[in-house]
């Protein structure tokens, strides 16, 4: 089995924005348990100018990607090398995989399973102060993570490296199969992010407000969270 963490840096939040960097890092199981490999990354020609506001996040500029491979070429190098082709099963991993999967579609990745470490962290560590990649890294402080390799933040290689350590910590608490199942569902949010109960734990939101939310046209994560919380309280009554 090949477990490969991937991270994309892009020119915007969704296609037709282009990818300007692909990072990847494998998680390998040996006699001592799960081991995080060395990250790698490829700059990519996004096929469009990189806006200054996105360069301000990842610091990749148009000059950096001159002569870089296209996305299709980079994906072949990052994903479809010998280890991928020889693996009987492939699991791709990303933190907030919904973002990466806008470009790494089924047409690109084939039948590979996906794990979203963001969705999994919400389930496994609801008490975490935040569930973004960086906050979880410093909250968990995983053994063996080398600060020099994890820098700079918001670059594809270092971010994939950090996410690989988050995955290793998740696998110390649950199974790979459970992580795949969790990742296939909407995100189970911890706190309400809107309205008069913004910032309140969903477990403490009044029941009448939950019922009101259930009647609204909410995004799938909120709808799933509300439905789950209503069911939990109903079954506990």
Steps between C-alpha positions, in 0.01 A plus 500: 500500500614852418387783730590833344426841650452771240474877517432753225582868478282678249416834342154505659246311705341290224535418130550655254779622728821312427740294710843653549657240733444135594645360821494139614624289790451129567407328824671162522440213740801306621588280799496805731162630385408790275789709365479830314713513188680795345275754327546609142344771287472614140436852377229504235414735215140595593421618148398842629654791692539455876305779675696709752258408778571128459874561465471675836391167651740249343761744358505328161523751215469487123880509474528186714290287264660599169592174327321288763299196387128522438261361758446182297876447472561574869223265612663216307827567680346551845247217497550249226855391560613142561392475865148607404475262210625203704277561804192272522312779681555876502372741765533873441494736797455876534403744769161627384512260207194666347734774379758271336232280346377790288812440287592144597172360371410135453596541133851590621543265797294200392363277776727625777330537839521835679557603860429854616701569815288811566175299519674230702647751745155648566383151606808381686606827665187716543672665796785639286522882510472509119503242225716657232827335406728737691298516821478121520872472440588718798222360719603139441874569477560163330829330577753500219363797307800705390430871503740575215322257267158635601594851384386717338129465572259526204742324268394164364792283614517621861119497537482141371773408750305649792179329387682166488581538869137587576400182319749298701349637822148420377604143423616462858136554602296331228532284191570583140160362399322722753685805370389419145139465620511827697650677199220383272243682718447874543701672772356463852555853626583574863373859533223699338655750259207737443203678654426578862673183620818558302796347685280276716565126509234325293447273801390811696287672236132512611285224353249744348784668311617162371149432374492841332834427330366165380224681310743734323700450180841457663823373349558126529738523798258706709203285397688181591615642833151620595340169403761306697457717809119475489526122471748483788275693733187314392664163564633618836157622617 
